Amino acid sequence: MVLYFTGTGNSRYIAQELAELCSDELVSINRHMRQRKLDPYNAQYAFQSDLPFVVVCPTYCWHVPEVLEDFLRECRFVGSSDLYFVLTCGSGTGQAASHAKELCRELDMHFMGLSSILMPENYISLFHAPDADEAVGIIRAAKPQLENISLQIRSGHQIRDSYAGPGMPAFLYRLFYKLFVTDKKFYVKDSCIGCSACAKLCPMVNISMKDGHPVWQGHCTQCQACIAVCPVDAIEFGRRAKGKRRYYLFADGRQKFPKERPLSSSSQS
């Protein structure tokens, strides 16, 4: 079973491709996160698979995202006890593998390794997203590595991280979360059309619509989904995102604007 958490679509795309290569089931963690917040009594907390479990997610500050760790701690895994991690990243993953291994101990799962795949930068609160053509090249370059990872998983072998590094000391990691993982600087411009795409997509159910405009409620994980998916680029994050290209990869491999070239991919989300 391939479970994915995604903000701007990179990890969903990788999970879709991986599930297809492994002939495995694809599960959206985002959907289950939203359900747990909106209707916790009817939410799903147990997942069953005879094949290994594979978690695909973005890299947050050289770690598996904290919200995803919390989600997994509330889950029960039935059938296989093997757990793989595949992380998408803009440049590297630091010591994410060692943290994922510790998480597996908590979950009483067998850590089968962590591998990472370079995808287009999407954290526009700090960095710049590539243009459409460059993004297409980065995504296509991930194919051979994806095929190799799927082969290792199908064979029951451990996987390893090609982009591991020194990571970040624990105190800096905590400081980063305190200073940067916030929604306090999000605001909406007058060009907002009130479509509520941001509210519907937020995995944290952190955005409500008031008088036709989004309002953030203080439980943000900085996944960048809201600012990236807005069809009229009406959402800003202080001054950091102004003038920057918004990057969002849809389930069919199409980037945000229809004029930009599609990629072949499965259509499940």
C-alpha positions as CSV (number, residue, x, y, z in Angstrom):
1,M,0.0,0.0,0.0
2,V,1.4,3.4,-1.1
3,L,0.2,6.2,1.2
4,Y,1.0,9.8,0.3
5,F,0.9,13.2,2.0
6,T,1.3,16.1,-0.4
7,G,1.2,19.9,-0.5
8,T,1.6,21.1,-4.1
9,G,1.4,17.7,-5.8
10,N,5.0,16.5,-6.0
11,S,4.6,13.6,-3.6
12,R,1.2,12.7,-5.0
13,Y,2.8,12.4,-8.5
14,I,5.6,10.2,-7.2
15,A,3.2,8.0,-5.2
16,Q,1.0,7.5,-8.2
17,E,3.9,6.4,-10.4
18,L,5.3,4.2,-7.6
19,A,1.9,2.5,-7.0
20,E,1.6,1.8,-10.7
21,L,5.1,0.4,-10.9
22,C,4.5,-1.8,-7.9
23,S,0.9,-2.7,-8.9
24,D,-0.2,-1.5,-5.5
25,E,-3.0,0.4,-3.9
26,L,-2.8,4.2,-3.6
27,V,-4.1,6.0,-0.5
28,S,-4.3,9.8,0.1
29,I,-3.3,10.7,3.6
30,N,-4.5,14.2,3.0
31,R,-8.1,12.9,2.6
32,H,-7.8,10.9,5.8
33,M,-6.3,13.8,7.7
34,R,-9.2,16.0,6.7
35,Q,-11.7,13.3,7.6
36,R,-10.2,12.9,11.0
37,K,-10.6,16.6,11.7
38,L,-14.1,16.9,10.2
39,D,-15.6,13.6,11.2
40,P,-13.2,11.8,13.6
41,Y,-15.7,9.1,14.7
42,N,-16.1,7.8,11.1
43,A,-12.5,8.3,10.1
44,Q,-10.2,5.4,9.1
45,Y,-7.4,4.6,11.5
46,A,-6.4,1.1,10.4
47,F,-4.8,0.2,7.1
48,Q,-4.4,-3.4,5.8
49,S,-2.0,-4.7,3.2
50,D,-0.1,-7.9,2.6
51,L,2.4,-5.9,0.5
52,P,4.9,-3.5,2.3
53,F,3.6,-0.1,3.3
54,V,5.2,2.8,1.5
55,V,4.9,6.4,2.8
56,V,5.6,9.1,0.2
57,C,5.8,12.7,1.5
58,P,7.7,16.0,1.1
59,T,10.8,16.8,3.2
60,Y,10.1,19.4,5.8
61,C,13.3,20.9,7.3
62,W,15.2,17.7,6.6
63,H,12.6,15.6,8.3
64,V,9.4,13.7,7.7
65,P,6.7,16.4,8.3
66,E,5.6,16.5,12.0
67,V,1.9,16.4,11.0
68,L,2.5,13.2,9.1
69,E,4.4,11.6,12.0
70,D,1.4,12.5,14.3
71,F,-0.9,10.9,11.7
72,L,1.1,7.7,11.5
73,R,1.2,7.4,15.3
74,E,-2.5,7.3,15.4
75,C,-2.7,4.5,12.7
76,R,-2.7,0.8,13.0
77,F,-1.0,-1.2,10.3
78,V,-2.4,-4.7,9.6
79,G,-0.7,-7.4,7.5
80,S,2.8,-6.4,6.5
81,S,5.1,-5.0,9.1
82,D,7.5,-3.5,6.6
83,L,7.5,0.2,6.1
84,Y,9.4,2.2,3.4
85,F,9.7,6.0,3.1
86,V,10.1,7.9,-0.1
87,L,10.6,11.7,0.3
88,T,10.5,14.4,-2.3
89,C,12.9,17.2,-1.9
90,G,14.3,20.3,-3.6
91,S,17.9,19.6,-2.7
92,G,18.5,17.1,0.1
93,T,17.0,15.3,3.1
94,G,19.6,15.7,5.8
95,Q,19.2,13.0,8.4
96,A,15.6,12.2,7.6
97,A,16.3,8.5,7.4
98,S,17.5,8.3,11.0
99,H,14.4,10.1,12.2
100,A,12.2,7.8,10.1
101,K,13.9,4.8,11.6
102,E,13.1,6.1,15.1
103,L,9.5,6.6,14.1
104,C,9.3,3.0,12.9
105,R,10.4,1.9,16.3
106,E,7.5,3.8,17.9
107,L,5.1,2.3,15.4
108,D,6.5,-1.2,15.9
109,M,7.2,-1.5,12.2
110,H,10.2,-2.8,10.4
111,F,12.1,0.1,8.8
112,M,13.0,-0.8,5.2
113,G,14.9,2.4,4.5
114,L,14.3,5.8,3.1
115,S,15.0,7.1,-0.4
116,S,14.5,10.6,-1.8
117,I,13.7,12.0,-5.2
118,L,14.5,15.5,-6.4
119,M,11.4,17.4,-7.5
120,P,10.7,21.0,-8.4
121,E,11.1,23.4,-5.5
122,N,7.7,24.5,-4.1
123,Y,8.4,26.2,-0.8
124,I,7.9,29.7,-2.2
125,S,7.6,31.2,1.3
126,L,11.4,31.1,1.2
127,F,12.6,29.9,-2.2
128,H,11.8,30.3,-5.9
129,A,9.9,27.7,-7.9
130,P,11.5,26.7,-11.3
131,D,9.8,27.8,-14.5
132,A,7.5,25.3,-16.3
133,D,10.1,23.9,-18.7
134,E,12.7,23.4,-15.9
135,A,10.1,21.7,-13.8
136,V,9.2,19.3,-16.6
137,G,12.9,18.4,-16.9
138,I,13.2,17.8,-13.1
139,I,10.1,15.6,-13.0
140,R,11.2,13.5,-16.0
141,A,14.7,13.0,-14.5
142,A,13.1,11.4,-11.5
143,K,11.8,8.5,-13.6
144,P,14.9,6.2,-13.6
145,Q,15.2,6.6,-9.8
146,L,11.6,5.8,-9.4
147,E,11.9,2.6,-11.4
148,N,14.9,1.6,-9.3
149,I,13.1,2.2,-6.0
150,S,10.1,0.3,-7.2
151,L,12.4,-2.6,-8.2
152,Q,13.9,-2.7,-4.7
153,I,10.5,-2.6,-3.0
154,R,9.1,-5.3,-5.2
155,S,12.2,-7.4,-4.3
156,G,11.9,-6.8,-0.6
157,H,15.2,-5.0,-0.4
158,Q,16.2,-2.1,1.7
159,I,16.4,1.3,0.0
160,R,18.9,4.1,0.7
161,D,18.9,7.9,0.5
162,S,20.9,9.4,-2.3
163,Y,20.5,12.9,-1.0
164,A,21.3,12.5,2.7
165,G,23.4,15.1,4.5
166,P,24.3,16.5,7.8
167,G,20.8,17.8,8.5
168,M,20.0,20.3,11.2
169,P,20.7,20.2,14.9
170,A,17.6,19.6,17.0
171,F,17.4,23.1,18.6
172,L,17.6,24.7,15.1
173,Y,14.9,22.4,13.9
174,R,12.6,23.4,16.7
175,L,13.5,27.1,16.1
176,F,12.7,26.7,12.4
177,Y,9.2,25.3,13.2
178,K,8.6,28.1,15.7
179,L,9.6,30.9,13.4
180,F,8.6,29.7,9.9
181,V,5.8,27.1,10.3
182,T,3.0,29.6,10.8
183,D,0.1,31.1,8.9
184,K,0.3,34.5,10.5
185,K,1.7,36.2,7.3
186,F,-0.9,34.7,4.9
187,Y,-3.3,37.2,3.5
188,V,-5.6,37.5,0.5
189,K,-5.6,40.3,-2.1
190,D,-8.7,42.0,-3.6
191,S,-8.3,39.8,-6.7
192,C,-9.7,36.8,-4.7
193,I,-12.7,35.3,-6.5
194,G,-14.0,33.3,-3.5
195,C,-13.7,29.9,-5.2
196,S,-12.6,28.3,-1.8
197,A,-10.1,26.0,-3.6
198,C,-7.6,26.8,-0.8
199,A,-10.0,25.8,2.0
200,K,-11.1,22.6,0.2
201,L,-7.4,21.5,-0.3
202,C,-6.0,22.4,3.1
203,P,-5.1,19.0,4.8
204,M,-5.2,20.7,8.2
205,V,-8.7,22.1,7.7
206,N,-7.1,25.4,8.7
207,I,-8.9,27.7,6.3
208,S,-12.5,28.8,6.6
209,M,-14.3,31.1,4.2
210,K,-15.6,34.4,5.7
211,D,-17.5,36.9,3.5
212,G,-16.2,35.0,0.5
213,H,-12.5,35.2,1.4
214,P,-10.2,32.7,3.2
215,V,-9.3,33.1,6.8
216,W,-6.4,31.1,8.4
217,Q,-6.9,29.7,11.9
218,G,-3.5,29.1,13.3
219,H,-2.9,25.4,12.6
220,C,-0.8,25.7,9.5
221,T,1.9,23.2,8.5
222,Q,3.3,25.3,5.6
223,C,2.5,22.7,3.0
224,Q,2.1,25.6,0.4
225,A,-1.1,24.1,-1.0
226,C,-3.3,27.2,-0.5
227,I,-0.9,29.7,-2.0
228,A,0.1,27.4,-4.9
229,V,-3.4,26.3,-6.0
230,C,-5.1,29.7,-6.0
231,P,-6.2,30.1,-9.7
232,V,-5.7,33.9,-9.6
233,D,-2.6,34.1,-7.3
234,A,-4.6,36.1,-4.8
235,I,-2.8,34.6,-1.7
236,E,0.4,36.1,-0.4
237,F,2.7,35.3,2.5
238,G,4.1,38.6,3.8
239,R,6.6,39.9,1.2
240,R,8.4,36.6,0.7
241,A,6.1,35.3,-2.1
242,K,5.5,38.4,-4.0
243,G,6.4,38.1,-7.7
244,K,7.3,34.4,-7.4
245,R,5.9,31.8,-9.7
246,R,3.3,29.5,-8.0
247,Y,4.0,25.8,-8.6
248,Y,1.3,23.2,-8.4
249,L,1.3,19.8,-10.0
250,F,-2.1,18.3,-10.6
251,A,-2.8,14.5,-10.4
252,D,-2.7,14.2,-14.2
253,G,0.9,15.6,-14.3
254,R,-0.3,19.0,-15.5
255,Q,1.3,22.1,-14.0
256,K,-0.9,24.9,-12.7
257,F,-1.7,26.6,-15.9
258,P,-3.3,24.8,-18.9
259,K,-0.8,26.4,-21.3
260,E,2.0,24.5,-19.7
261,R,2.9,21.1,-21.0
262,P,1.3,18.0,-19.4
263,L,3.2,14.9,-18.4
264,S,1.8,11.3,-18.7
265,S,0.6,10.0,-15.4
266,S,-2.2,8.1,-13.8
267,S,-5.3,10.1,-12.9
268,Q,-6.0,8.9,-9.4
269,S,-5.6,11.4,-6.6
